[in-house]
């Protein structure tokens, strides 16, 4: 028993980051024109592009796209969302 504890300390398990699926989905649905969900996921460039598009279109395009993106986020499984948007950093849809 003691031997297994000694082996475990030298083999750390990978730490999985917090899944931001719910927060990103809700922010995309409620505050889409501001692109906060992009910044939450660490997509600074995409967030700035989102804000510029929002300013040019008075928020109409980004409101629709944010709603769609929020639904996509919330319908993915936790693992699929994590792999797609947090590990592989897929910035758009």
MMTF fields as JSON, N, C-alpha, C and O atoms, coordinates in Angstrom:
{
  "mmtfVersion": "1.0.0",
  "mmtfProducer": "UNKNOWN",
  "numBonds": 371,
  "numAtoms": 372,
  "numGroups": 93,
  "numChains": 1,
  "numModels": 1,
  "chainsPerModel": [1],
  "groupsPerChain": [93],
  "chainIdList": ["A"],
  "bondAtomList": [4, 2, 8, 6, 12, 10, 16, 14, 20, 18, 24, 22, 28, 26, 32, 30, 36, 34, 40, 38, 44, 42, 48, 46, 52, 50, 56, 54, 60, 58, 64, 62, 68, 66, 72, 70, 76, 74, 80, 78, 84, 82, 88, 86, 92, 90, 96, 94, 100, 98, 104, 102, 108, 106, 112, 110, 116, 114, 120, 118, 124, 122, 128, 126, 132, 130, 136, 134, 140, 138, 144, 142, 148, 146, 152, 150, 156, 154, 160, 158, 164, 162, 168, 166, 172, 170, 176, 174, 180, 178, 184, 182, 188, 186, 192, 190, 196, 194, 200, 198, 204, 202, 208, 206, 212, 210, 216, 214, 220, 218, 224, 222, 228, 226, 232, 230, 236, 234, 240, 238, 244, 242, 248, 246, 252, 250, 256, 254, 260, 258, 264, 262, 268, 266, 272, 270, 276, 274, 280, 278, 284, 282, 288, 286, 292, 290, 296, 294, 300, 298, 304, 302, 308, 306, 312, 310, 316, 314, 320, 318, 324, 322, 328, 326, 332, 330, 336, 334, 340, 338, 344, 342, 348, 346, 352, 350, 356, 354, 360, 358, 364, 362, 368, 366],
  "bondOrderList": [1, 1, 1, 1, 1, 1, 1, 1, 1, 1, 1, 1, 1, 1, 1, 1, 1, 1, 1, 1, 1, 1, 1, 1, 1, 1, 1, 1, 1, 1, 1, 1, 1, 1, 1, 1, 1, 1, 1, 1, 1, 1, 1, 1, 1, 1, 1, 1, 1, 1, 1, 1, 1, 1, 1, 1, 1, 1, 1, 1, 1, 1, 1, 1, 1, 1, 1, 1, 1, 1, 1, 1, 1, 1, 1, 1, 1, 1, 1, 1, 1, 1, 1, 1, 1, 1, 1, 1, 1, 1, 1, 1],
  "groupList": [{"groupName": "UNK", "atomNameList": ["N", "CA", "C", "O"], "elementList": ["N", "C", "C", "O"], "formalChargeList": [0, 0, 0, 0], "bondAtomList": [1, 0, 2, 1, 3, 2], "bondOrderList": [1, 1, 2], "singleLetterCode": "X", "chemCompType": "L-PEPTIDE LINKING"}],
  "groupTypeList": [0, 0, 0, 0, 0, 0, 0, 0, 0, 0, 0, 0, 0, 0, 0, 0, 0, 0, 0, 0, 0, 0, 0, 0, 0, 0, 0, 0, 0, 0, 0, 0, 0, 0, 0, 0, 0, 0, 0, 0, 0, 0, 0, 0, 0, 0, 0, 0, 0, 0, 0, 0, 0, 0, 0, 0, 0, 0, 0, 0, 0, 0, 0, 0, 0, 0, 0, 0, 0, 0, 0, 0, 0, 0, 0, 0, 0, 0, 0, 0, 0, 0, 0, 0, 0, 0, 0, 0, 0, 0, 0, 0, 0],
  "groupIdList": [1, 2, 3, 4, 5, 6, 7, 8, 9, 10, 11, 12, 13, 14, 15, 16, 17, 18, 19, 20, 21, 22, 23, 24, 25, 26, 27, 28, 29, 30, 31, 32, 33, 34, 35, 36, 37, 38, 39, 40, 41, 42, 43, 44, 45, 46, 47, 48, 49, 50, 51, 52, 53, 54, 55, 56, 57, 58, 59, 60, 61, 62, 63, 64, 65, 66, 67, 68, 69, 70, 71, 72, 73, 74, 75, 76, 77, 78, 79, 80, 81, 82, 83, 84, 85, 86, 87, 88, 89, 90, 91, 92, 93],
  "secStructList": [7, 2, 2, 2, 2, 2, 2, 2, 2, 6, 1, 7, 7, 7, 7, 7, 7, 7, 7, 7, 2, 2, 2, 2, 2, 2, 2, 2, 2, 2, 1, 4, 4, 4, 6, 2, 2, 2, 2, 2, 6, 6, 7, 2, 2, 2, 2, 2, 2, 2, 2, 2, 2, 2, 2, 2, 6, 6, 6, 2, 2, 2, 2, 2, 2, 2, 2, 2, 2, 2, 2, 2, 2, 2, 2, 1, 7, 2, 2, 2, 2, 0, 0, 0, 0, 0, 0, 1, 7, 7, 7, 7, 7],
  "xCoordList": [0.817, 0.0, 0.865, 0.6, 1.881, 2.756, 3.525, 3.811, 3.852, 4.584, 3.78, 4.347, 2.453, 1.625, 1.535, 1.447, 1.557, 1.538, 2.824, 2.806, 3.95, 5.229, 5.271, 5.846, 4.674, 4.668, 3.744, 4.033, 2.654, 1.656, 2.181, 1.827, 3.006, 3.473, 4.321, 4.403, 4.951, 5.823, 5.1, 5.71, 3.843, 3.042, 1.812, 0.699, 2.0, 0.836, -0.187, 0.164, -1.435, -2.532, -2.751, -2.646, -3.055, -3.294, -4.503, -5.53, -4.358, -5.444, -6.248, -5.702, -7.546, -8.432, -8.916, -9.374, -8.812, -9.289, -10.799, -11.5, -11.27, -12.707, -13.407, -12.955, -14.502, -15.291, -16.139, -16.872, -16.047, -16.726, -17.978, -18.458, -18.505, -19.632, -20.856, -21.374, -21.321, -22.554, -22.385, -23.243, -21.28, -21.048, -20.971, -21.587, -20.214, -20.073, -21.409, -21.74, -22.175, -23.479, -24.449, -25.126, -24.522, -25.447, -25.012, -25.847, -23.705, -23.221, -23.482, -23.824, -23.32, -23.588, -25.066, -25.402, -25.945, -27.388, -27.813, -28.596, -27.301, -27.796, -27.041, -27.649, -25.753, -24.935, -24.165, -23.017, -24.796, -24.14, -23.471, -22.338, -24.108, -23.468, -22.134, -21.328, -21.89, -20.659, -19.521, -18.367, -19.824, -18.801, -18.094, -16.982, -18.726, -18.082, -17.76, -16.764, -18.594, -18.34, -17.029, -16.361, -16.651, -15.376, -14.204, -13.236, -14.302, -13.239, -13.137, -12.037, -14.276, -14.29, -13.516, -12.807, -13.652, -12.969, -11.521, -10.808, -11.086, -9.706, -9.463, -8.318, -10.52, -10.395, -10.407, -11.42, -9.298, -9.239, -9.415, -10.187, -8.709, -8.817, -10.242, -10.795, -10.836, -12.213, -13.181, -14.152, -12.913, -13.76, -13.716, -14.741, -12.535, -12.398, -13.089, -13.781, -12.909, -13.609, -15.117, -15.846, -15.58, -17.001, -17.509, -18.581, -16.739, -17.147, -17.202, -18.117, -16.241, -16.231, -17.451, -18.12, -17.741, -18.933, -20.189, -21.12, -20.203, -21.356, -21.541, -22.668, -20.459, -20.548, -21.009, -21.829, -20.498, -20.84, -22.309, -22.977, -22.801, -24.175, -25.166, -26.3, -24.746, -25.582, -26.045, -27.117, -25.254, -25.537, -26.504, -26.732, -27.09, -28.101, -27.496, -28.028, -26.392, -25.758, -25.201, -25.411, -24.492, -23.879, -24.916, -24.671, -26.061, -27.121, -27.622, -27.806, -27.838, -28.291, -27.216, -27.495, -25.979, -24.882, -24.613, -24.326, -24.705, -24.509, -25.559, -25.257, -26.804, -27.88, -27.59, -27.722, -27.198, -26.877, -25.685, -25.709, -24.655, -23.465, -23.774, -23.251, -24.604, -25.005, -25.732, -25.478, -26.63, -27.347, -26.365, -26.464, -25.426, -24.413, -23.606, -23.395, -23.161, -22.38, -23.16, -22.635, -24.404, -25.184, -25.661, -25.988, -25.706, -26.159, -25.009, -25.254, -23.781, -22.639, -22.474, -22.843, -21.917, -21.608, -20.465, -19.738, -20.315, -19.254, -17.883, -17.071, -17.624, -16.329, -16.106, -15.005, -17.163, -17.04, -16.764, -15.92, -17.479, -17.253, -15.826, -15.133, -15.399, -14.058, -12.993, -12.083, -13.104, -12.119, -12.143, -11.091, -13.334, -13.466, -13.032, -12.247, -13.534, -13.342, -12.256, -11.735, -11.904, -10.893, -9.547, -8.501, -9.562, -8.302, -7.861, -6.74, -8.74, -8.391, -8.564, -8.164, -9.153, -9.307, -9.974, -9.457, -11.123, -11.898, -12.682, -13.63, -12.297, -12.846, -14.211, -14.956, -14.54, -15.811, -16.633, -16.154, -17.845, -18.812, -18.117, -18.766],
  "yCoordList": [-1.188, 0.0, 1.258, 2.209, 1.247, 2.399, 2.615, 3.754, 1.554, 1.63, 2.359, 3.138, 2.116, 2.775, 4.28, 5.048, 4.714, 6.147, 6.816, 7.95, 6.113, 6.671, 6.839, 7.807, 5.916, 6.0, 7.112, 7.752, 7.343, 8.321, 9.762, 10.568, 10.086, 11.472, 11.889, 13.075, 10.925, 11.238, 11.164, 11.445, 10.8, 10.702, 11.592, 11.093, 12.892, 13.783, 13.576, 13.334, 13.675, 13.561, 14.922, 15.953, 14.938, 16.234, 16.934, 16.313, 18.223, 19.014, 19.601, 20.284, 19.334, 19.842, 21.235, 21.446, 22.178, 23.535, 23.521, 22.588, 24.568, 24.702, 24.823, 25.543, 24.121, 24.2, 25.468, 25.67, 26.303, 27.599, 27.567, 28.614, 26.389, 26.219, 27.028, 27.807, 26.862, 27.53, 29.051, 29.773, 29.526, 30.971, 31.559, 32.587, 30.908, 31.416, 31.366, 32.294, 30.311, 30.183, 31.259, 31.871, 31.493, 32.507, 33.911, 34.728, 34.186, 35.502, 35.719, 36.825, 34.661, 34.781, 35.068, 35.838, 34.461, 34.692, 36.077, 36.753, 36.499, 37.725, 38.994, 40.057, 38.893, 40.083, 39.94, 40.37, 39.345, 39.033, 40.227, 40.084, 41.394, 42.5, 42.949, 43.562, 42.658, 43.086, 42.067, 42.399, 40.854, 39.835, 39.348, 38.824, 39.515, 39.13, 37.638, 37.229, 36.831, 35.387, 35.061, 34.094, 35.849, 35.648, 35.939, 35.18, 37.036, 37.393, 36.374, 36.055, 35.869, 34.858, 33.612, 33.017, 33.22, 32.031, 32.303, 31.386, 33.556, 33.895, 34.273, 34.295, 34.57, 34.949, 36.466, 37.048, 37.109, 38.567, 39.145, 40.084, 38.591, 39.1, 38.959, 39.897, 37.788, 37.568, 38.495, 38.97, 38.752, 39.662, 41.085, 41.766, 41.534, 42.893, 42.966, 43.942, 41.944, 41.897, 41.921, 42.617, 41.164, 41.106, 42.501, 42.913, 43.221, 44.574, 45.531, 46.35, 45.443, 46.311, 46.023, 46.95, 44.753, 44.384, 44.893, 45.371, 44.785, 45.26, 46.772, 47.247, 47.516, 48.976, 49.344, 50.247, 48.664, 48.967, 48.629, 49.351, 47.553, 47.105, 47.461, 46.984, 48.283, 48.666, 47.447, 47.47, 46.409, 45.234, 44.23, 43.19, 44.496, 43.575, 42.246, 41.18, 42.314, 41.085, 40.27, 39.059, 40.935, 40.209, 39.679, 38.676, 40.338, 39.818, 38.476, 37.528, 38.408, 37.155, 36.083, 34.942, 36.452, 35.483, 35.007, 33.83, 35.903, 35.537, 34.567, 33.632, 34.785, 33.856, 32.469, 31.468, 32.416, 31.131, 30.475, 29.282, 31.266, 30.727, 30.251, 29.223, 30.977, 30.561, 29.225, 28.372, 29.041, 27.764, 26.64, 25.545, 26.91, 25.897, 25.515, 24.331, 26.505, 26.232, 25.353, 24.363, 25.718, 25.029, 23.637, 22.818, 23.359, 22.037, 21.043, 19.846, 21.501, 20.575, 19.911, 20.479, 18.707, 18.057, 18.825, 19.562, 18.651, 19.357, 19.038, 19.939, 17.763, 17.351, 17.888, 18.329, 17.852, 18.358, 19.867, 20.349, 20.601, 22.045, 22.331, 23.17, 21.628, 21.823, 21.572, 22.382, 20.462, 20.123, 21.116, 21.516, 21.507, 22.387, 23.813, 24.379, 24.403, 25.834, 26.194, 27.308, 25.292, 25.612, 24.948, 25.517, 23.774, 23.11, 23.462, 23.927, 23.242, 23.487, 24.941, 25.313, 25.764, 27.203, 27.541, 28.348, 26.923, 27.242, 28.522, 28.502, 29.623, 30.938, 31.249, 32.061, 30.628, 30.949, 29.691, 28.711, 29.717, 28.624, 27.293, 26.249],
  "zCoordList": [0.0, 0.0, 0.0, -0.735, 0.819, 0.915, -0.389, -0.757, -1.072, -2.323, -3.401, -4.168, -3.469, -4.48, -4.24, -5.198, -2.981, -2.676, -3.121, -3.601, -2.963, -3.386, -4.904, -5.401, -5.637, -7.092, -7.585, -8.597, -6.892, -7.328, -7.29, -8.15, -6.32, -6.197, -7.391, -7.709, -8.053, -9.172, -10.52, -11.551, -10.538, -11.757, -11.639, -11.472, -11.723, -11.552, -12.666, -13.821, -12.294, -13.246, -13.906, -13.241, -15.206, -15.859, -15.249, -14.975, -15.045, -14.468, -15.613, -16.48, -15.615, -16.656, -16.261, -15.138, -17.188, -16.911, -16.67, -17.059, -16.027, -15.821, -17.156, -18.047, -17.287, -18.507, -18.439, -17.471, -19.433, -19.457, -20.318, -20.753, -20.566, -21.493, -21.082, -21.884, -19.87, -19.423, -19.437, -19.945, -18.881, -18.832, -20.237, -20.516, -21.124, -22.496, -23.226, -23.964, -23.038, -23.694, -23.244, -24.07, -21.953, -21.419, -21.856, -22.243, -21.795, -22.239, -23.722, -24.139, -24.527, -25.966, -26.213, -27.113, -25.431, -25.609, -25.13, -25.797, -23.984, -23.367, -23.785, -23.914, -23.992, -24.272, -25.585, -25.691, -26.562, -27.832, -28.51, -28.969, -28.597, -29.324, -28.731, -29.431, -27.464, -26.82, -26.96, -26.691, -27.37, -27.599, -26.348, -26.423, -25.206, -23.945, -23.916, -23.32, -24.553, -24.569, -25.277, -24.913, -26.278, -26.974, -26.033, -25.982, -25.296, -24.365, -23.226, -22.776, -22.764, -21.706, -22.123, -21.311, -23.379, -23.875, -24.281, -24.688, -24.172, -24.477, -25.928, -26.378, -26.662, -28.073, -28.192, -28.577, -27.868, -27.869, -29.272, -29.466, -30.241, -31.617, -32.131, -32.704, -31.929, -32.373, -31.645, -32.234, -30.358, -29.588, -30.116, -30.168, -30.507, -31.073, -32.425, -32.716, -33.254, -34.548, -34.319, -35.026, -33.335, -32.985, -32.614, -33.057, -31.802, -31.396, -32.579, -32.664, -33.491, -34.669, -35.54, -35.996, -35.77, -36.561, -35.87, -36.518, -34.548, -33.788, -33.936, -34.081, -33.899, -34.069, -35.472, -35.636, -36.473, -37.869, -38.159, -38.899, -37.59, -37.882, -36.771, -36.774, -35.839, -34.69, -33.885, -33.28, -33.88, -33.056, -33.629, -33.011, -34.797, -35.324, -35.772, -35.464, -36.494, -36.987, -35.826, -35.755, -34.915, -33.812, -32.817, -32.147, -32.717, -31.847, -32.375, -31.612, -33.674, -34.29, -34.212, -33.843, -34.561, -34.508, -33.076, -32.859, -32.116, -30.715, -30.232, -29.49, -30.654, -30.287, -30.847, -30.143, -32.105, -32.742, -32.035, -31.734, -31.78, -31.131, -29.708, -29.277, -28.987, -27.641, -27.65, -26.8, -28.603, -28.736, -29.063, -28.51, -29.955, -30.311, -29.069, -28.805, -28.316, -27.108, -26.137, -25.627, -25.886, -24.86, -25.277, -24.417, -26.574, -27.014, -27.152, -27.299, -27.11, -27.157, -25.788, -24.76, -25.796, -24.523, -23.861, -24.526, -22.565, -21.845, -22.429, -22.636, -22.692, -23.22, -24.63, -24.959, -25.476, -26.841, -26.842, -27.597, -25.994, -25.883, -25.424, -26.0, -24.389, -23.843, -24.909, -25.08, -25.617, -26.644, -27.809, -28.307, -28.239, -29.401, -29.125, -29.885, -28.043, -27.819, -26.815, -26.858, -25.921, -24.913, -25.205, -24.895, -25.789, -26.111, -27.526, -27.731, -28.501, -29.91, -30.334, -31.437, -29.477, -29.716, -31.044, -31.816, -31.308, -32.494, -32.206, -31.422, -32.83, -32.501, -33.099, -32.549, -34.193, -34.87, -35.062, -35.632, -34.597, -34.708, -34.596, -34.665]
}
